[in-house]
Amino acid sequence: MTCTSLQGYRQMEAYADDLKLAFFLIHMHTEFLTFCRAKAC
């Protein structure tokens, strides 16, 4: 594995983490809205 491919892999890994975080936040936001509607606030 060359240095450049390792660096690219690290970037891909960081990108995947960002995606996971984004999905998590969207999920939490959706859960919150659903909860809010149930409570009619």
DRENPA-3360 file (N, C-alpha, C; in nm, 2 decimals, always signed):
BEGIN
1 = MTCTSLQG = +0.09/-0.12/+0.00/+0.00/+0.00/+0.00/+0.09/+0.12/+0.00 ~ +0.07/+0.21/-0.10/+0.15/+0.33/-0.11/+0.09/+0.44/-0.01 ~ +0.17/+0.54/+0.01/+0.13/+0.65/+0.10/+0.00/+0.72/+0.05 ~ +0.00/+0.74/-0.08/-0.12/+0.81/-0.14/-0.25/+0.73/-0.12 ~ -0.24/+0.60/-0.14/-0.36/+0.52/-0.13/-0.40/+0.51/+0.02 ~ -0.30/+0.51/+0.11/-0.33/+0.51/+0.25/-0.40/+0.64/+0.29 ~ -0.35/+0.75/+0.24/-0.41/+0.88/+0.27/-0.56/+0.89/+0.21 ~ -0.57/+0.83/+0.09/-0.71/+0.83/+0.03/-0.80/+0.75/+0.12;
9 = YRQMEAYA = -0.75/+0.64/+0.17/-0.83/+0.55/+0.25/-0.87/+0.62/+0.38 ~ -0.78/+0.70/+0.44/-0.81/+0.77/+0.56/-0.92/+0.87/+0.53 ~ -0.91/+0.94/+0.42/-1.01/+1.04/+0.38/-1.15/+0.97/+0.36 ~ -1.15/+0.85/+0.30/-1.27/+0.78/+0.28/-1.33/+0.74/+0.42 ~ -1.24/+0.70/+0.51/-1.29/+0.66/+0.64/-1.35/+0.78/+0.71 ~ -1.29/+0.90/+0.70/-1.34/+1.02/+0.77/-1.47/+1.06/+0.70 ~ -1.48/+1.04/+0.57/-1.61/+1.07/+0.50/-1.72/+0.98/+0.55 ~ -1.69/+0.85/+0.57/-1.79/+0.75/+0.61/-1.83/+0.79/+0.75;
17 = DDLKLAFF = -1.74/+0.84/+0.84/-1.78/+0.88/+0.97/-1.87/+1.00/+0.97 ~ -1.84/+1.09/+0.88/-1.93/+1.21/+0.86/-2.07/+1.17/+0.82 ~ -2.07/+1.07/+0.73/-2.20/+1.02/+0.68/-2.28/+0.96/+0.79 ~ -2.21/+0.88/+0.87/-2.28/+0.81/+0.99/-2.33/+0.92/+1.08 ~ -2.25/+1.02/+1.11/-2.29/+1.13/+1.20/-2.42/+1.20/+1.14 ~ -2.41/+1.23/+1.01/-2.52/+1.30/+0.95/-2.65/+1.22/+0.96 ~ -2.64/+1.09/+0.93/-2.76/+1.00/+0.93/-2.81/+0.99/+1.08 ~ -2.72/+0.99/+1.17/-2.76/+0.98/+1.31/-2.84/+1.11/+1.35;
25 = LIHMHTEF = -2.79/+1.23/+1.31/-2.85/+1.35/+1.34/-2.99/+1.36/+1.28 ~ -3.00/+1.32/+1.15/-3.12/+1.32/+1.08/-3.22/+1.23/+1.15 ~ -3.17/+1.11/+1.19/-3.26/+1.02/+1.26/-3.31/+1.08/+1.39 ~ -3.22/+1.14/+1.47/-3.26/+1.20/+1.59/-3.36/+1.31/+1.57 ~ -3.34/+1.39/+1.47/-3.43/+1.50/+1.43/-3.57/+1.45/+1.40 ~ -3.57/+1.34/+1.32/-3.70/+1.28/+1.28/-3.77/+1.22/+1.40 ~ -3.70/+1.16/+1.49/-3.76/+1.10/+1.61/-3.82/+1.21/+1.70 ~ -3.74/+1.32/+1.71/-3.79/+1.44/+1.78/-3.92/+1.50/+1.73;
33 = LTFCRAKA = -3.92/+1.51/+1.59/-4.04/+1.56/+1.53/-4.16/+1.47/+1.55 ~ -4.14/+1.34/+1.54/-4.25/+1.24/+1.56/-4.30/+1.25/+1.71 ~ -4.20/+1.27/+1.80/-4.24/+1.28/+1.94/-4.32/+1.41/+1.96 ~ -4.27/+1.51/+1.90/-4.34/+1.64/+1.91/-4.48/+1.63/+1.86 ~ -4.50/+1.57/+1.75/-4.64/+1.56/+1.69/-4.73/+1.47/+1.79 ~ -4.67/+1.37/+1.84/-4.75/+1.29/+1.93/-4.79/+1.37/+2.06 ~ -4.71/+1.46/+2.10/-4.74/+1.54/+2.22/-4.82/+1.67/+2.17 ~ -4.83/+1.69/+2.04/-4.90/+1.80/+1.98/-4.85/+1.94/+2.04;
41 = C = -4.72/+1.96/+2.02/-4.66/+2.08/+2.06/-4.62/+2.17/+1.95;
% end
